[in-house]
Amino acid sequence: MTRLVLFDIDGTLISTGGAGMTAFERTFALEFGVRNAAREINFAGRTDTGILQDFFRNHAVEPSEENFQRFFHTYVHWLDYQLQTVSGRILPGVINLLRELKCLARRPALGLLTGNLRLGAQIKLRHFNLWDHFEIGAFGCEHSDRNEIAKIALKRGRKSIHRRMKGEEILVIGDTTRDIDCANAIGARCLAVATGGDSLAELRRHNPTRAVRDLARVTAEEICA
């Protein structure tokens, strides 16, 4: 049985209508004087810290702790503002699946495995009234490598349910091949969903446990069996 389900956020649970990318771009311009910088960067399946490291490297900005803090302090304000002005949405099947998972007789712990920094994740999910569904999380402010974040999420999941888990007891749900890599890094199963970064065909080429067009095509009982 599945004891821990770890969800990616962007492209898996929600679409922000580009709010995150726009917030990055405006912060780059305001804090570092670089315009249109986000167009040079691939965001899908990556960590906020990794994206920022690329920006610093591409534009010869010192990757100091001060500059990281300077960026993220401004970014979260722009993110909150942008979410109020764009047409984001909860992706198909998400609400029903979360409700079904919580109603299972032997319900798994629900967590987040995301490249978003923690406050960014909280801002996004609170905007869509989803934050309180999750008991644990591991975030992009904790490491630039998604696979290392997966290991942090696993450790917290074990602590949350007070037991060690086998790989088959853990399910990672995400929309990119990087999410499949995260699952593999901790020996977990992976449900890949084609609502964000990668096509269904591309996801299947990376051999997840299962790949679907959207989360409306699965039930809590079948993914937790």
C-alpha positions in Angstrom: 0.0 0.0 0.0 1.0 3.6 -0.5 2.0 5.4 2.7 3.3 8.7 1.3 2.2 10.7 -1.7 4.5 13.6 -2.7 3.1 16.2 -5.2 4.9 18.6 -7.4 3.1 22.0 -7.6 3.4 23.9 -10.9 1.9 21.9 -13.8 0.8 19.2 -11.5 -1.6 20.8 -8.9 -2.0 24.2 -10.5 -1.3 26.5 -13.4 -0.4 30.0 -12.3 -0.9 31.5 -15.7 2.7 32.5 -15.9 2.7 34.4 -12.5 5.9 32.8 -11.3 7.9 33.5 -14.5 6.7 37.1 -14.6 7.6 37.6 -11.0 11.1 36.3 -11.7 11.5 38.5 -14.7 10.3 41.7 -12.9 12.5 40.9 -9.9 15.5 40.5 -12.2 14.8 43.9 -13.8 14.1 45.7 -10.5 16.9 44.3 -8.4 19.7 43.7 -11.0 18.8 45.8 -13.9 18.4 42.9 -16.4 15.3 42.9 -18.6 13.7 39.9 -20.3 16.1 37.6 -18.4 13.4 34.9 -17.8 13.2 34.2 -21.5 16.7 32.7 -21.5 15.9 30.2 -18.7 14.1 26.8 -18.7 11.8 26.8 -15.6 10.1 23.4 -16.0 10.8 20.9 -13.2 13.6 23.0 -11.7 14.3 24.6 -8.4 14.0 28.3 -7.7 17.6 28.4 -6.4 18.9 26.5 -9.5 17.1 29.0 -11.8 18.6 31.9 -9.9 22.1 30.3 -10.0 21.7 30.2 -13.8 20.7 33.9 -13.9 23.6 35.0 -11.7 26.1 33.0 -13.9 24.6 34.3 -17.2 24.7 37.9 -16.1 27.9 37.9 -14.0 26.1 38.6 -10.8 27.9 37.5 -7.6 26.0 34.4 -6.3 26.3 35.7 -2.7 23.8 34.9 0.1 23.0 38.6 0.1 22.0 38.5 -3.5 19.9 35.4 -3.1 18.1 37.0 -0.2 17.7 40.3 -2.1 16.1 38.4 -5.0 13.7 36.3 -3.0 12.6 39.1 -0.7 11.3 41.0 -3.8 10.2 37.9 -5.7 7.6 36.8 -3.2 5.9 40.2 -3.2 5.8 40.2 -7.0 4.5 36.6 -7.0 1.7 37.5 -4.7 0.7 40.5 -6.8 0.9 38.6 -10.1 -1.4 35.8 -8.8 -4.1 38.4 -8.3 -3.8 39.6 -11.9 -3.5 36.5 -14.1 -5.9 33.7 -14.8 -4.5 30.7 -13.0 -6.4 27.5 -12.1 -6.4 24.3 -10.3 -5.6 21.5 -12.8 -8.2 18.8 -13.7 -8.8 16.1 -11.2 -6.7 17.6 -8.4 -9.5 18.5 -5.9 -11.3 15.2 -6.3 -8.0 13.2 -5.9 -7.0 15.1 -2.8 -10.5 14.5 -1.3 -10.4 10.8 -2.2 -6.9 10.4 -0.7 -8.1 11.8 2.6 -11.1 9.6 2.7 -9.2 6.3 2.3 -9.6 3.9 5.2 -5.8 3.7 5.3 -4.9 7.1 4.0 -1.4 8.0 3.1 0.5 11.1 4.3 0.3 13.9 1.8 3.4 16.0 1.0 5.0 18.4 -1.4 8.1 17.8 -3.4 8.7 21.1 -5.2 11.4 23.3 -6.6 9.5 26.4 -5.2 11.0 28.0 -2.2 8.7 27.4 0.8 7.2 30.8 1.0 6.6 30.8 -2.8 4.9 27.4 -2.6 2.7 28.7 0.3 1.7 31.8 -1.6 0.7 29.9 -4.6 -1.2 27.1 -2.9 -2.9 29.5 -0.4 -4.1 31.5 -3.4 -5.9 28.3 -4.6 -6.9 27.1 -1.1 -4.7 24.0 -1.4 -2.0 24.6 1.1 -3.7 23.0 4.1 -4.1 19.6 2.3 -0.4 18.9 2.9 1.3 17.7 6.0 4.9 17.8 5.0 7.1 19.3 2.3 10.5 19.8 0.9 11.3 22.9 -1.1 13.6 24.6 -3.5 15.2 26.9 -0.9 16.7 23.8 0.8 18.8 22.6 -2.2 19.3 23.5 -5.8 19.1 19.8 -6.9 15.6 18.3 -7.1 16.9 14.8 -6.3 18.3 16.0 -3.0 15.0 17.7 -2.2 13.4 14.3 -2.8 15.6 12.8 -0.2 14.7 15.5 2.3 11.0 14.9 1.6 11.5 11.1 2.2 13.2 11.8 5.5 10.3 14.1 6.6 7.8 11.5 5.4 9.4 8.8 7.5 9.4 11.1 10.6 5.7 12.1 10.0 4.4 8.5 9.9 7.0 7.2 12.4 8.3 4.3 10.2 10.7 3.5 7.5 9.2 2.9 4.1 10.0 0.7 1.1 10.1 2.4 -2.3 6.8 0.9 -3.4 5.1 2.6 -0.5 6.0 6.1 -1.8 4.4 7.7 -4.8 5.7 10.9 -6.5 3.3 12.8 -8.7 4.7 15.3 -11.2 4.5 16.7 -14.7 8.1 16.6 -16.0 10.8 14.1 -16.6 12.7 15.7 -13.6 9.9 14.5 -11.4 10.5 10.9 -12.7 14.1 11.4 -11.8 13.2 12.5 -8.3 11.1 9.4 -7.8 14.0 7.2 -9.1 16.4 9.0 -6.7 14.5 7.7 -3.7 13.4 4.4 -5.2 9.7 5.5 -5.3 7.0 4.9 -7.8 6.0 7.8 -10.1 2.7 8.9 -11.5 3.5 11.3 -14.4 0.8 13.7 -15.5 0.9 15.6 -18.8 -0.7 18.8 -17.6 2.5 20.9 -17.5 6.1 20.7 -18.6 6.3 17.6 -20.8 4.1 15.8 -23.2 2.6 12.4 -22.4 4.8 10.8 -25.0 7.9 12.3 -23.5 6.9 11.3 -20.0 6.4 7.7 -21.1 9.8 7.6 -22.8 11.3 8.1 -19.3 9.5 5.0 -17.9 7.4 6.3 -15.0 5.3 3.7 -13.1 2.3 5.2 -14.9 1.6 8.3 -17.1 -1.8 9.9 -17.7 -3.1 13.0 -19.4 -4.5 14.5 -16.2 -5.4 13.6 -12.7 -9.0 13.2 -13.5 -8.1 9.9 -15.1 -7.0 8.3 -11.8 -8.6 7.4 -8.5 -7.1 7.4 -5.0 -7.9 3.7 -4.6 -6.0 2.6 -7.8 -2.9 4.7 -7.2 -2.7 3.7 -3.6 -3.4 0.0 -4.1 
